[in-house]
Amino acid sequence: MLIPRPGFLRELVEAYEALAAEEAAAGRTEPSPRARDLAYTLCVSTGTRDVRPALETARRLLAAAQEREPAS
């Protein structure tokens, strides 16, 4: 599996979570087309088929990337 750049993955996770929170606050029961697009991209980027495992995998990849970064 190709591993996405951490910055790209972080942006995807943040965008998906922000939109999901917005839609939940608005009482939406179905995800918007944008939310579905973000979920799909997260799944493709993490090699998963559902957004929940995609988010878990993305967080794990981001944590691993952060551990590899040299301390400033």
Predicted model as a PDB file, atoms N, CA, C, CB and O in Angstrom, pLDDT in the B-factor column:
MODEL        1                                                                  
ATOM      1  N   MET A   1       0.847  -1.184   0.000  1.00 63.00           N  
ATOM      2  CA  MET A   1       0.000   0.000   0.000  1.00 63.00           C  
ATOM      3  C   MET A   1       0.888   1.241   0.000  1.00 63.00           C  
ATOM      4  CB  MET A   1      -0.961   0.001   1.225  1.00 63.00           C  
ATOM      5  O   MET A   1       1.868   1.321   0.741  1.00 63.00           O  
ATOM      6  N   LEU A   2       0.536   2.183  -0.823  1.00 76.00           N  
ATOM      7  CA  LEU A   2       1.211   3.474  -0.802  1.00 76.00           C  
ATOM      8  C   LEU A   2       0.770   4.227   0.442  1.00 76.00           C  
ATOM      9  CB  LEU A   2       0.907   4.294  -2.091  1.00 76.00           C  
ATOM     10  O   LEU A   2      -0.390   4.150   0.847  1.00 76.00           O  
ATOM     11  N   ILE A   3       1.692   4.948   1.039  1.00 82.00           N  
ATOM     12  CA  ILE A   3       1.360   5.713   2.238  1.00 82.00           C  
ATOM     13  C   ILE A   3       1.285   7.194   1.854  1.00 82.00           C  
ATOM     14  CB  ILE A   3       2.418   5.473   3.380  1.00 82.00           C  
ATOM     15  O   ILE A   3       2.251   7.752   1.333  1.00 82.00           O  
ATOM     16  N   PRO A   4       0.147   7.823   2.110  1.00 89.00           N  
ATOM     17  CA  PRO A   4      -0.006   9.232   1.742  1.00 89.00           C  
ATOM     18  C   PRO A   4       0.865  10.138   2.610  1.00 89.00           C  
ATOM     19  CB  PRO A   4      -1.472   9.651   1.859  1.00 89.00           C  
ATOM     20  O   PRO A   4       1.222   9.797   3.738  1.00 89.00           O  
ATOM     21  N   ARG A   5       1.191  11.287   2.058  1.00 93.00           N  
ATOM     22  CA  ARG A   5       1.948  12.284   2.827  1.00 93.00           C  
ATOM     23  C   ARG A   5       1.154  12.660   4.066  1.00 93.00           C  
ATOM     24  CB  ARG A   5       2.255  13.549   1.967  1.00 93.00           C  
ATOM     25  O   ARG A   5      -0.066  12.809   3.993  1.00 93.00           O  
ATOM     26  N   PRO A   6       1.825  12.817   5.205  1.00 94.00           N  
ATOM     27  CA  PRO A   6       1.123  13.169   6.444  1.00 94.00           C  
ATOM     28  C   PRO A   6       0.304  14.455   6.334  1.00 94.00           C  
ATOM     29  CB  PRO A   6       2.120  13.310   7.566  1.00 94.00           C  
ATOM     30  O   PRO A   6      -0.804  14.523   6.865  1.00 94.00           O  
ATOM     31  N   GLY A   7       0.825  15.461   5.662  1.00 95.00           N  
ATOM     32  CA  GLY A   7       0.091  16.723   5.532  1.00 95.00           C  
ATOM     33  C   GLY A   7      -1.220  16.540   4.790  1.00 95.00           C  
ATOM     34  O   GLY A   7      -2.248  17.089   5.186  1.00 95.00           O  
ATOM     35  N   PHE A   8      -1.184  15.772   3.717  1.00 96.00           N  
ATOM     36  CA  PHE A   8      -2.388  15.492   2.936  1.00 96.00           C  
ATOM     37  C   PHE A   8      -3.393  14.716   3.778  1.00 96.00           C  
ATOM     38  CB  PHE A   8      -2.038  14.703   1.656  1.00 96.00           C  
ATOM     39  O   PHE A   8      -4.583  15.033   3.794  1.00 96.00           O  
ATOM     40  N   LEU A   9      -2.905  13.702   4.474  1.00 96.00           N  
ATOM     41  CA  LEU A   9      -3.772  12.872   5.301  1.00 96.00           C  
ATOM     42  C   LEU A   9      -4.386  13.683   6.442  1.00 96.00           C  
ATOM     43  CB  LEU A   9      -2.989  11.681   5.862  1.00 96.00           C  
ATOM     44  O   LEU A   9      -5.569  13.533   6.749  1.00 96.00           O  
ATOM     45  N   ARG A  10      -3.592  14.529   7.057  1.00 97.00           N  
ATOM     46  CA  ARG A  10      -4.084  15.381   8.145  1.00 97.00           C  
ATOM     47  C   ARG A  10      -5.205  16.292   7.643  1.00 97.00           C  
ATOM     48  CB  ARG A  10      -2.931  16.228   8.739  1.00 97.00           C  
ATOM     49  O   ARG A  10      -6.226  16.451   8.312  1.00 97.00           O  
ATOM     50  N   GLU A  11      -5.014  16.888   6.467  1.00 97.00           N  
ATOM     51  CA  GLU A  11      -6.041  17.762   5.888  1.00 97.00           C  
ATOM     52  C   GLU A  11      -7.338  16.996   5.623  1.00 97.00           C  
ATOM     53  CB  GLU A  11      -5.530  18.394   4.584  1.00 97.00           C  
ATOM     54  O   GLU A  11      -8.431  17.504   5.876  1.00 97.00           O  
ATOM     55  N   LEU A  12      -7.208  15.778   5.115  1.00 97.00           N  
ATOM     56  CA  LEU A  12      -8.394  14.957   4.859  1.00 97.00           C  
ATOM     57  C   LEU A  12      -9.158  14.666   6.141  1.00 97.00           C  
ATOM     58  CB  LEU A  12      -7.997  13.647   4.184  1.00 97.00           C  
ATOM     59  O   LEU A  12     -10.376  14.833   6.200  1.00 97.00           O  
ATOM     60  N   VAL A  13      -8.434  14.229   7.168  1.00 97.00           N  
ATOM     61  CA  VAL A  13      -9.075  13.895   8.444  1.00 97.00           C  
ATOM     62  C   VAL A  13      -9.754  15.129   9.030  1.00 97.00           C  
ATOM     63  CB  VAL A  13      -8.040  13.325   9.444  1.00 97.00           C  
ATOM     64  O   VAL A  13     -10.905  15.060   9.462  1.00 97.00           O  
ATOM     65  N   GLU A  14      -9.049  16.248   9.045  1.00 98.00           N  
ATOM     66  CA  GLU A  14      -9.619  17.477   9.613  1.00 98.00           C  
ATOM     67  C   GLU A  14     -10.847  17.932   8.835  1.00 98.00           C  
ATOM     68  CB  GLU A  14      -8.572  18.594   9.629  1.00 98.00           C  
ATOM     69  O   GLU A  14     -11.846  18.333   9.430  1.00 98.00           O  
ATOM     70  N   ALA A  15     -10.777  17.871   7.516  1.00 98.00           N  
ATOM     71  CA  ALA A  15     -11.917  18.296   6.689  1.00 98.00           C  
ATOM     72  C   ALA A  15     -13.114  17.371   6.912  1.00 98.00           C  
ATOM     73  CB  ALA A  15     -11.527  18.313   5.188  1.00 98.00           C  
ATOM     74  O   ALA A  15     -14.245  17.838   7.047  1.00 98.00           O  
ATOM     75  N   TYR A  16     -12.864  16.058   6.950  1.00 98.00           N  
ATOM     76  CA  TYR A  16     -13.963  15.116   7.149  1.00 98.00           C  
ATOM     77  C   TYR A  16     -14.599  15.310   8.519  1.00 98.00           C  
ATOM     78  CB  TYR A  16     -13.468  13.674   6.994  1.00 98.00           C  
ATOM     79  O   TYR A  16     -15.822  15.380   8.633  1.00 98.00           O  
ATOM     80  N   GLU A  17     -13.775  15.397   9.555  1.00 97.00           N  
ATOM     81  CA  GLU A  17     -14.311  15.534  10.914  1.00 97.00           C  
ATOM     82  C   GLU A  17     -15.071  16.846  11.091  1.00 97.00           C  
ATOM     83  CB  GLU A  17     -13.180  15.449  11.940  1.00 97.00           C  
ATOM     84  O   GLU A  17     -16.113  16.868  11.746  1.00 97.00           O  
ATOM     85  N   ALA A  18     -14.568  17.936  10.520  1.00 98.00           N  
ATOM     86  CA  ALA A  18     -15.251  19.225  10.627  1.00 98.00           C  
ATOM     87  C   ALA A  18     -16.609  19.173   9.918  1.00 98.00           C  
ATOM     88  CB  ALA A  18     -14.375  20.351  10.031  1.00 98.00           C  
ATOM     89  O   ALA A  18     -17.614  19.648  10.448  1.00 98.00           O  
ATOM     90  N   LEU A  19     -16.626  18.598   8.727  1.00 98.00           N  
ATOM     91  CA  LEU A  19     -17.876  18.512   7.977  1.00 98.00           C  
ATOM     92  C   LEU A  19     -18.865  17.568   8.667  1.00 98.00           C  
ATOM     93  CB  LEU A  19     -17.605  18.038   6.539  1.00 98.00           C  
ATOM     94  O   LEU A  19     -20.060  17.856   8.720  1.00 98.00           O  
ATOM     95  N   ALA A  20     -18.380  16.460   9.186  1.00 97.00           N  
ATOM     96  CA  ALA A  20     -19.260  15.518   9.891  1.00 97.00           C  
ATOM     97  C   ALA A  20     -19.872  16.187  11.121  1.00 97.00           C  
ATOM     98  CB  ALA A  20     -18.479  14.242  10.305  1.00 97.00           C  
ATOM     99  O   ALA A  20     -21.054  15.995  11.409  1.00 97.00           O  
ATOM    100  N   ALA A  21     -19.079  16.966  11.842  1.00 97.00           N  
ATOM    101  CA  ALA A  21     -19.598  17.670  13.018  1.00 97.00           C  
ATOM    102  C   ALA A  21     -20.645  18.704  12.608  1.00 97.00           C  
ATOM    103  CB  ALA A  21     -18.449  18.353  13.791  1.00 97.00           C  
ATOM    104  O   ALA A  21     -21.688  18.830  13.250  1.00 97.00           O  
ATOM    105  N   GLU A  22     -20.360  19.438  11.544  1.00 97.00           N  
ATOM    106  CA  GLU A  22     -21.316  20.431  11.032  1.00 97.00           C  
ATOM    107  C   GLU A  22     -22.637  19.781  10.658  1.00 97.00           C  
ATOM    108  CB  GLU A  22     -20.734  21.160   9.818  1.00 97.00           C  
ATOM    109  O   GLU A  22     -23.710  20.261  11.022  1.00 97.00           O  
ATOM    110  N   GLU A  23     -22.537  18.679   9.925  1.00 97.00           N  
ATOM    111  CA  GLU A  23     -23.746  18.009   9.465  1.00 97.00           C  
ATOM    112  C   GLU A  23     -24.528  17.406  10.633  1.00 97.00           C  
ATOM    113  CB  GLU A  23     -23.391  16.920   8.453  1.00 97.00           C  
ATOM    114  O   GLU A  23     -25.759  17.432  10.627  1.00 97.00           O  
ATOM    115  N   ALA A  24     -23.839  16.870  11.622  1.00 96.00           N  
ATOM    116  CA  ALA A  24     -24.516  16.323  12.800  1.00 96.00           C  
ATOM    117  C   ALA A  24     -25.221  17.437  13.569  1.00 96.00           C  
ATOM    118  CB  ALA A  24     -23.509  15.592  13.718  1.00 96.00           C  
ATOM    119  O   ALA A  24     -26.349  17.257  14.029  1.00 96.00           O  
ATOM    120  N   ALA A  25     -24.559  18.591  13.710  1.00 97.00           N  
ATOM    121  CA  ALA A  25     -25.157  19.722  14.420  1.00 97.00           C  
ATOM    122  C   ALA A  25     -26.396  20.240  13.683  1.00 97.00           C  
ATOM    123  CB  ALA A  25     -24.127  20.854  14.585  1.00 97.00           C  
ATOM    124  O   ALA A  25     -27.334  20.739  14.304  1.00 97.00           O  
ATOM    125  N   ALA A  26     -26.385  20.117  12.362  1.00 96.00           N  
ATOM    126  CA  ALA A  26     -27.523  20.564  11.563  1.00 96.00           C  
ATOM    127  C   ALA A  26     -28.632  19.513  11.515  1.00 96.00           C  
ATOM    128  CB  ALA A  26     -27.066  20.902  10.148  1.00 96.00           C  
ATOM    129  O   ALA A  26     -29.693  19.746  10.934  1.00 96.00           O  
ATOM    130  N   GLY A  27     -28.382  18.360  12.126  1.00 96.00           N  
ATOM    131  CA  GLY A  27     -29.391  17.319  12.159  1.00 96.00           C  
ATOM    132  C   GLY A  27     -29.514  16.503  10.888  1.00 96.00           C  
ATOM    133  O   GLY A  27     -30.524  15.833  10.672  1.00 96.00           O  
ATOM    134  N   ARG A  28     -28.496  16.553  10.047  1.00 95.00           N  
ATOM    135  CA  ARG A  28     -28.536  15.773   8.803  1.00 95.00           C  
ATOM    136  C   ARG A  28     -28.425  14.293   9.123  1.00 95.00           C  
ATOM    137  CB  ARG A  28     -27.401  16.203   7.838  1.00 95.00           C  
ATOM    138  O   ARG A  28     -27.622  13.891   9.965  1.00 95.00           O  
ATOM    139  N   THR A  29     -29.220  13.497   8.460  1.00 91.00           N  
ATOM    140  CA  THR A  29     -29.169  12.052   8.679  1.00 91.00           C  
ATOM    141  C   THR A  29     -28.378  11.339   7.587  1.00 91.00           C  
ATOM    142  CB  THR A  29     -30.578  11.483   8.748  1.00 91.00           C  
ATOM    143  O   THR A  29     -27.931  10.208   7.777  1.00 91.00           O  
ATOM    144  N   GLU A  30     -28.208  11.987   6.469  1.00 94.00           N  
ATOM    145  CA  GLU A  30     -27.430  11.434   5.355  1.00 94.00           C  
ATOM    146  C   GLU A  30     -26.235  12.336   5.084  1.00 94.00           C  
ATOM    147  CB  GLU A  30     -28.308  11.285   4.075  1.00 94.00           C  
ATOM    148  O   GLU A  30     -26.361  13.559   5.148  1.00 94.00           O  
ATOM    149  N   PRO A  31     -25.089  11.760   4.786  1.00 95.00           N  
ATOM    150  CA  PRO A  31     -23.924  12.596   4.489  1.00 95.00           C  
ATOM    151  C   PRO A  31     -24.103  13.352   3.169  1.00 95.00           C  
ATOM    152  CB  PRO A  31     -22.653  11.734   4.433  1.00 95.00           C  
ATOM    153  O   PRO A  31     -24.757  12.879   2.239  1.00 95.00           O  
ATOM    154  N   SER A  32     -23.511  14.520   3.125  1.00 97.00           N  
ATOM    155  CA  SER A  32     -23.556  15.330   1.906  1.00 97.00           C  
ATOM    156  C   SER A  32     -22.634  14.711   0.859  1.00 97.00           C  
ATOM    157  CB  SER A  32     -23.145  16.807   2.199  1.00 97.00           C  
ATOM    158  O   SER A  32     -21.811  13.855   1.183  1.00 97.00           O  
ATOM    159  N   PRO A  33     -22.770  15.137  -0.385  1.00 97.00           N  
ATOM    160  CA  PRO A  33     -21.842  14.652  -1.410  1.00 97.00           C  
ATOM    161  C   PRO A  33     -20.375  14.942  -1.046  1.00 97.00           C  
ATOM    162  CB  PRO A  33     -22.179  15.292  -2.762  1.00 97.00           C  
ATOM    163  O   PRO A  33     -19.499  14.116  -1.302  1.00 97.00           O  
ATOM    164  N   ARG A  34     -20.115  16.096  -0.460  1.00 98.00           N  
ATOM    165  CA  ARG A  34     -18.741  16.427  -0.056  1.00 98.00           C  
ATOM    166  C   ARG A  34     -18.248  15.458   1.016  1.00 98.00           C  
ATOM    167  CB  ARG A  34     -18.662  17.881   0.463  1.00 98.00           C  
ATOM    168  O   ARG A  34     -17.103  15.010   0.962  1.00 98.00           O  
ATOM    169  N   ALA A  35     -19.095  15.132   1.987  1.00 97.00           N  
ATOM    170  CA  ALA A  35     -18.707  14.182   3.039  1.00 97.00           C  
ATOM    171  C   ALA A  35     -18.443  12.808   2.436  1.00 97.00           C  
ATOM    172  CB  ALA A  35     -19.805  14.088   4.128  1.00 97.00           C  
ATOM    173  O   ALA A  35     -17.498  12.127   2.834  1.00 97.00           O  
ATOM    174  N   ARG A  36     -19.266  12.397   1.483  1.00 98.00           N  
ATOM    175  CA  ARG A  36     -19.034  11.104   0.821  1.00 98.00           C  
ATOM    176  C   ARG A  36     -17.729  11.118   0.043  1.00 98.00           C  
ATOM    177  CB  ARG A  36     -20.200  10.761  -0.119  1.00 98.00           C  
ATOM    178  O   ARG A  36     -16.999  10.126   0.041  1.00 98.00           O  
ATOM    179  N   ASP A  37     -17.426  12.230  -0.619  1.00 98.00           N  
ATOM    180  CA  ASP A  37     -16.163  12.345  -1.358  1.00 98.00           C  
ATOM    181  C   ASP A  37     -14.962  12.261  -0.415  1.00 98.00           C  
ATOM    182  CB  ASP A  37     -16.121  13.667  -2.145  1.00 98.00           C  
ATOM    183  O   ASP A  37     -13.984  11.573  -0.707  1.00 98.00           O  
ATOM    184  N   LEU A  38     -15.042  12.964   0.714  1.00 98.00           N  
ATOM    185  CA  LEU A  38     -13.950  12.922   1.680  1.00 98.00           C  
ATOM    186  C   LEU A  38     -13.782  11.516   2.262  1.00 98.00           C  
ATOM    187  CB  LEU A  38     -14.198  13.933   2.803  1.00 98.00           C  
ATOM    188  O   LEU A  38     -12.659  11.038   2.424  1.00 98.00           O  
ATOM    189  N   ALA A  39     -14.897  10.860   2.576  1.00 98.00           N  
ATOM    190  CA  ALA A  39     -14.849   9.497   3.107  1.00 98.00           C  
ATOM    191  C   ALA A  39     -14.212   8.552   2.093  1.00 98.00           C  
ATOM    192  CB  ALA A  39     -16.264   9.009   3.477  1.00 98.00           C  
ATOM    193  O   ALA A  39     -13.382   7.715   2.448  1.00 98.00           O  
ATOM    194  N   TYR A  40     -14.607   8.692   0.832  1.00 98.00           N  
ATOM    195  CA  TYR A  40     -14.042   7.853  -0.227  1.00 98.00           C  
ATOM    196  C   TYR A  40     -12.529   8.069  -0.342  1.00 98.00           C  
ATOM    197  CB  TYR A  40     -14.727   8.155  -1.578  1.00 98.00           C  
ATOM    198  O   TYR A  40     -11.765   7.107  -0.427  1.00 98.00           O  
ATOM    199  N   THR A  41     -12.110   9.317  -0.342  1.00 97.00           N  
ATOM    200  CA  THR A  41     -10.690   9.626  -0.467  1.00 97.00           C  
ATOM    201  C   THR A  41      -9.911   9.107   0.735  1.00 97.00           C  
ATOM    202  CB  THR A  41     -10.482  11.133  -0.619  1.00 97.00           C  
ATOM    203  O   THR A  41      -8.793   8.615   0.580  1.00 97.00           O  
ATOM    204  N   LEU A  42     -10.481   9.209   1.918  1.00 97.00           N  
ATOM    205  CA  LEU A  42      -9.846   8.634   3.105  1.00 97.00           C  
ATOM    206  C   LEU A  42      -9.703   7.126   2.961  1.00 97.00           C  
ATOM    207  CB  LEU A  42     -10.656   8.971   4.367  1.00 97.00           C  
ATOM    208  O   LEU A  42      -8.652   6.569   3.279  1.00 97.00           O  
ATOM    209  N   CYS A  43     -10.741   6.469   2.489  1.00 97.00           N  
ATOM    210  CA  CYS A  43     -10.683   5.017   2.313  1.00 97.00           C  
ATOM    211  C   CYS A  43      -9.622   4.618   1.290  1.00 97.00           C  
ATOM    212  CB  CYS A  43     -12.047   4.482   1.881  1.00 97.00           C  
ATOM    213  O   CYS A  43      -8.832   3.707   1.535  1.00 97.00           O  
ATOM    214  N   VAL A  44      -9.606   5.287   0.167  1.00 95.00           N  
ATOM    215  CA  VAL A  44      -8.608   4.983  -0.862  1.00 95.00           C  
ATOM    216  C   VAL A  44      -7.204   5.247  -0.329  1.00 95.00           C  
ATOM    217  CB  VAL A  44      -8.865   5.819  -2.137  1.00 95.00           C  
ATOM    218  O   VAL A  44      -6.287   4.463  -0.573  1.00 95.00           O  
ATOM    219  N   SER A  45      -7.037   6.335   0.389  1.00 95.00           N  
ATOM    220  CA  SER A  45      -5.716   6.720   0.903  1.00 95.00           C  
ATOM    221  C   SER A  45      -5.200   5.773   1.978  1.00 95.00           C  
ATOM    222  CB  SER A  45      -5.768   8.123   1.457  1.00 95.00           C  
ATOM    223  O   SER A  45      -3.991   5.664   2.181  1.00 95.00           O  
ATOM    224  N   THR A  46      -6.106   5.091   2.667  1.00 95.00           N  
ATOM    225  CA  THR A  46      -5.691   4.220   3.767  1.00 95.00           C  
ATOM    226  C   THR A  46      -5.889   2.738   3.457  1.00 95.00           C  
ATOM    227  CB  THR A  46      -6.454   4.577   5.017  1.00 95.00           C  
ATOM    228  O   THR A  46      -5.586   1.890   4.296  1.00 95.00           O  
ATOM    229  N   GLY A  47      -6.387   2.418   2.278  1.00 94.00           N  
ATOM    230  CA  GLY A  47      -6.583   1.022   1.901  1.00 94.00           C  
ATOM    231  C   GLY A  47      -7.699   0.340   2.669  1.00 94.00           C  
ATOM    232  O   GLY A  47      -7.622  -0.855   2.956  1.00 94.00           O  
ATOM    233  N   THR A  48      -8.736   1.093   3.001  1.00 96.00           N  
ATOM    234  CA  THR A  48      -9.872   0.545   3.738  1.00 96.00           C  
ATOM    235  C   THR A  48     -11.133   0.692   2.904  1.00 96.00           C  
ATOM    236  CB  THR A  48     -10.039   1.249   5.108  1.00 96.00           C  
ATOM    237  O   THR A  48     -11.108   1.258   1.811  1.00 96.00           O  
ATOM    238  N   ARG A  49     -12.251   0.168   3.440  1.00 96.00           N  
ATOM    239  CA  ARG A  49     -13.516   0.223   2.702  1.00 96.00           C  
ATOM    240  C   ARG A  49     -14.616   0.963   3.438  1.00 96.00           C  
ATOM    241  CB  ARG A  49     -13.982  -1.162   2.396  1.00 96.00           C  
ATOM    242  O   ARG A  49     -15.712   1.139   2.905  1.00 96.00           O  
ATOM    243  N   ASP A  50     -14.335   1.399   4.660  1.00 97.00           N  
ATOM    244  CA  ASP A  50     -15.332   2.109   5.461  1.00 97.00           C  
ATOM    245  C   ASP A  50     -14.640   3.276   6.140  1.00 97.00           C  
ATOM    246  CB  ASP A  50     -16.008   1.163   6.513  1.00 97.00           C  
ATOM    247  O   ASP A  50     -13.457   3.195   6.473  1.00 97.00           O  
ATOM    248  N   VAL A  51     -15.364   4.351   6.344  1.00 97.00           N  
ATOM    249  CA  VAL A  51     -14.742   5.563   6.865  1.00 97.00           C  
ATOM    250  C   VAL A  51     -14.228   5.406   8.299  1.00 97.00           C  
ATOM    251  CB  VAL A  51     -15.726   6.702   6.805  1.00 97.00           C  
ATOM    252  O   VAL A  51     -13.219   6.015   8.655  1.00 97.00           O  
ATOM    253  N   ARG A  52     -14.900   4.604   9.127  1.00 97.00           N  
ATOM    254  CA  ARG A  52     -14.410   4.449  10.508  1.00 97.00           C  
ATOM    255  C   ARG A  52     -13.030   3.812  10.553  1.00 97.00           C  
ATOM    256  CB  ARG A  52     -15.388   3.607  11.326  1.00 97.00           C  
ATOM    257  O   ARG A  52     -12.137   4.361  11.198  1.00 97.00           O  
ATOM    258  N   PRO A  53     -12.816   2.676   9.895  1.00 98.00           N  
ATOM    259  CA  PRO A  53     -11.455   2.132   9.869  1.00 98.00           C  
ATOM    260  C   PRO A  53     -10.473   3.065   9.150  1.00 98.00           C  
ATOM    261  CB  PRO A  53     -11.456   0.764   9.191  1.00 98.00           C  
ATOM    262  O   PRO A  53      -9.289   3.102   9.484  1.00 98.00           O  
ATOM    263  N   ALA A  54     -10.967   3.809   8.172  1.00 97.00           N  
ATOM    264  CA  ALA A  54     -10.097   4.754   7.464  1.00 97.00           C  
ATOM    265  C   ALA A  54      -9.580   5.824   8.419  1.00 97.00           C  
ATOM    266  CB  ALA A  54     -10.851   5.410   6.288  1.00 97.00           C  
ATOM    267  O   ALA A  54      -8.399   6.169   8.395  1.00 97.00           O  
ATOM    268  N   LEU A  55     -10.472   6.348   9.262  1.00 98.00           N  
ATOM    269  CA  LEU A  55     -10.061   7.356  10.239  1.00 98.00           C  
ATOM    270  C   LEU A  55      -9.084   6.766  11.257  1.00 98.00           C  
ATOM    271  CB  LEU A  55     -11.290   7.936  10.958  1.00 98.00           C  
ATOM    272  O   LEU A  55      -8.107   7.416  11.627  1.00 98.00           O  
ATOM    273  N   GLU A  56      -9.345   5.542  11.709  1.00 97.00           N  
ATOM    274  CA  GLU A  56      -8.431   4.883  12.659  1.00 97.00           C  
ATOM    275  C   GLU A  56      -7.056   4.685  12.037  1.00 97.00           C  
ATOM    276  CB  GLU A  56      -9.004   3.523  13.113  1.00 97.00           C  
ATOM    277  O   GLU A  56      -6.037   4.961  12.669  1.00 97.00           O  
ATOM    278  N   THR A  57      -7.030   4.210  10.803  1.00 96.00           N  
ATOM    279  CA  THR A  57      -5.764   3.988  10.102  1.00 96.00           C  
ATOM    280  C   THR A  57      -5.046   5.310   9.877  1.00 96.00           C  
ATOM    281  CB  THR A  57      -6.002   3.274   8.758  1.00 96.00           C  
ATOM    282  O   THR A  57      -3.833   5.401  10.063  1.00 96.00           O  
ATOM    283  N   ALA A  58      -5.787   6.330   9.478  1.00 97.00           N  
ATOM    284  CA  ALA A  58      -5.181   7.645   9.245  1.00 97.00           C  
ATOM    285  C   ALA A  58      -4.554   8.183  10.524  1.00 97.00           C  
ATOM    286  CB  ALA A  58      -6.228   8.639   8.711  1.00 97.00           C  
ATOM    287  O   ALA A  58      -3.439   8.703  10.497  1.00 97.00           O  
ATOM    288  N   ARG A  59      -5.251   8.063  11.629  1.00 97.00           N  
ATOM    289  CA  ARG A  59      -4.704   8.542  12.910  1.00 97.00           C  
ATOM    290  C   ARG A  59      -3.448   7.760  13.284  1.00 97.00           C  
ATOM    291  CB  ARG A  59      -5.761   8.418  14.035  1.00 97.00           C  
ATOM    292  O   ARG A  59      -2.479   8.334  13.783  1.00 97.00           O  
ATOM    293  N   ARG A  60      -3.466   6.458  13.044  1.00 96.00           N  
ATOM    294  CA  ARG A  60      -2.288   5.635  13.338  1.00 96.00           C  
ATOM    295  C   ARG A  60      -1.100   6.049  12.457  1.00 96.00           C  
ATOM    296  CB  ARG A  60      -2.613   4.134  13.127  1.00 96.00           C  
ATOM    297  O   ARG A  60       0.025   6.165  12.942  1.00 96.00           O  
ATOM    298  N   LEU A  61      -1.355   6.268  11.179  1.00 95.00           N  
ATOM    299  CA  LEU A  61      -0.293   6.701  10.265  1.00 95.00           C  
ATOM    300  C   LEU A  61       0.243   8.075  10.653  1.00 95.00           C  
ATOM    301  CB  LEU A  61      -0.809   6.731   8.821  1.00 95.00           C  
ATOM    302  O   LEU A  61       1.450   8.313  10.599  1.00 95.00           O  
ATOM    303  N   LEU A  62      -0.650   8.974  11.044  1.00 96.00           N  
ATOM    304  CA  LEU A  62      -0.217  10.310  11.458  1.00 96.00           C  
ATOM    305  C   LEU A  62       0.616  10.253  12.737  1.00 96.00           C  
ATOM    306  CB  LEU A  62      -1.430  11.221  11.665  1.00 96.00           C  
ATOM    307  O   LEU A  62       1.607  10.973  12.866  1.00 96.00           O  
ATOM    308  N   ALA A  63       0.221   9.406  13.673  1.00 95.00           N  
ATOM    309  CA  ALA A  63       0.986   9.265  14.914  1.00 95.00           C  
ATOM    310  C   ALA A  63       2.378   8.698  14.618  1.00 95.00           C  
ATOM    311  CB  ALA A  63       0.234   8.355  15.917  1.00 95.00           C  
ATOM    312  O   ALA A  63       3.367   9.148  15.196  1.00 95.00           O  
ATOM    313  N   ALA A  64       2.453   7.720  13.729  1.00 93.00           N  
ATOM    314  CA  ALA A  64       3.738   7.140  13.372  1.00 93.00           C  
ATOM    315  C   ALA A  64       4.626   8.158  12.670  1.00 93.00           C  
ATOM    316  CB  ALA A  64       3.539   5.919  12.488  1.00 93.00           C  
ATOM    317  O   ALA A  64       5.834   8.198  12.904  1.00 93.00           O  
ATOM    318  N   ALA A  65       4.033   8.980  11.809  1.00 91.00           N  
ATOM    319  CA  ALA A  65       4.808  10.010  11.111  1.00 91.00           C  
ATOM    320  C   ALA A  65       5.332  11.053  12.096  1.00 91.00           C  
ATOM    321  CB  ALA A  65       3.949  10.690  10.025  1.00 91.00           C  
ATOM    322  O   ALA A  65       6.449  11.549  11.953  1.00 91.00           O  
ATOM    323  N   GLN A  66       4.525  11.376  13.083  1.00 88.00           N  
ATOM    324  CA  GLN A  66       4.937  12.361  14.076  1.00 88.00           C  
ATOM    325  C   GLN A  66       6.104  11.823  14.914  1.00 88.00           C  
ATOM    326  CB  GLN A  66       3.747  12.737  14.987  1.00 88.00           C  
ATOM    327  O   GLN A  66       7.011  12.573  15.273  1.00 88.00           O  
ATOM    328  N   GLU A  67       6.076  10.528  15.221  1.00 86.00           N  
ATOM    329  CA  GLU A  67       7.158   9.919  15.980  1.00 86.00           C  
ATOM    330  C   GLU A  67       8.460   9.932  15.197  1.00 86.00           C  
ATOM    331  CB  GLU A  67       6.798   8.497  16.364  1.00 86.00           C  
ATOM    332  O   GLU A  67       9.536  10.030  15.787  1.00 86.00           O  
ATOM    333  N   ARG A  68       8.374   9.835  13.866  1.00 82.00           N  
ATOM    334  CA  ARG A  68       9.577   9.818  13.021  1.00 82.00           C  
ATOM    335  C   ARG A  68      10.168  11.213  12.815  1.00 82.00           C  
ATOM    336  CB  ARG A  68       9.252   9.201  11.670  1.00 82.00           C  
ATOM    337  O   ARG A  68      11.339  11.343  12.460  1.00 82.00           O  
ATOM    338  N   GLU A  69       9.362  12.257  13.037  1.00 73.00           N  
ATOM    339  CA  GLU A  69       9.861  13.622  12.826  1.00 73.00           C  
ATOM    340  C   GLU A  69      10.923  13.959  13.844  1.00 73.00           C  
ATOM    341  CB  GLU A  69       8.720  14.642  12.902  1.00 73.00           C  
ATOM    342  O   GLU A  69      10.754  13.680  15.031  1.00 73.00           O  
ATOM    343  N   PRO A  70      12.024  14.558  13.397  1.00 66.00           N  
ATOM    344  CA  PRO A  70      13.054  14.947  14.357  1.00 66.00           C  
ATOM    345  C   PRO A  70      12.566  16.100  15.231  1.00 66.00           C  
ATOM    346  CB  PRO A  70      14.349  15.341  13.626  1.00 66.00           C  
ATOM    347  O   PRO A  70      11.839  16.983  14.775  1.00 66.00           O  
ATOM    348  N   ALA A  71      12.977  16.072  16.478  1.00 58.00           N  
ATOM    349  CA  ALA A  71      12.593  17.153  17.416  1.00 58.00           C  
ATOM    350  C   ALA A  71      13.249  18.446  17.007  1.00 58.00           C  
ATOM    351  CB  ALA A  71      12.985  16.801  18.873  1.00 58.00           C  
ATOM    352  O   ALA A  71      14.418  18.466  16.624  1.00 58.00           O  
ATOM    353  N   SER A  72      12.492  19.534  17.088  1.00 55.00           N  
ATOM    354  CA  SER A  72      13.042  20.850  16.699  1.00 55.00           C  
ATOM    355  C   SER A  72      13.606  21.577  17.886  1.00 55.00           C  
ATOM    356  CB  SER A  72      11.974  21.712  16.037  1.00 55.00           C  
ATOM    357  O   SER A  72      14.107  22.693  17.745  1.00 55.00           O  
TER     358      SER A  72                                                      
ENDMDL                                                                          
END                                                                             
